[in-house]
Amino acid sequence: MATATIVAALIAFFGSALSTLAGILISSKLTTYRIEQLEKKVDKHNQVIERVYRLEQWQKDVQNGKEI
């Protein structure tokens, strides 16, 4: 009787451990994916900021009559 209880407890333990590890792996993959997507958005934003900066510099040069 005690052996059956121990076996059942071990099965429950390994089942819980396995599902916990699976949850951690899935969560890690999702976090990595979301960070990559956010990095892409930041890159696009930075490109826009750089372009606006260049346009502002060009506008200043034009207003001051400088050669481009």
N, C-alpha and C positions, 0 to 999 in steps of 0.2 A: 504494500500500500504506500509506504513512504517512497519507494523507488518511482512509482507512477507520479507522485506529487512532485518529486525532484525533476523528473523528465519534463513534466508539464511546465514547471517554473523555468527550466532551461530553454524550452521552446519559446515561451513567452518572452524571456529575456533577449534571446537572439532575434526574434521577430521585431521587438521594440528597437534594438540596436540597429538592425538593418534598415528599418524605416526611418530612423533618425538620421543615419548617415546619408540615405537617399535624399531626404529633405534638405540636408545641408548642401549636398552637391548641386541639387536643382536650384536652390536659392543662390548659391555662388555663381552658377552659370547665368542666371537671370540678372544678377547684379553686374556682372562683367558685361553682358550685352547692353544693359541700360547705360553704363558708363561709356561704352564705345559710341552709342548713339548720341549721348550728350557731348562727347568730344567732337563729333562731326558737326553738331550745331554750333559749338564754340568756334570751330575753325571757320565756318561760314560767316559767323558774326565778325570775327577778326578780319576776314578778307574785306567785308563791307567797311569796317572802320578804317582800314588801310586805304581803301579806294576813296573814301570821303576825305581823308586827310590829304591825299594827293590832289584831289579836286580843289580843296580849300587852298592849298599852296599854289596851284595853277591859277586860281582866281585872284589871289593876292598879286601874283606876278603880272597878270594881265592888267589889273587895276593900276599897278605901279608902272606899267609900260616897259617891263623887262622883256628881253628876248627869251624865248622858250627853247 
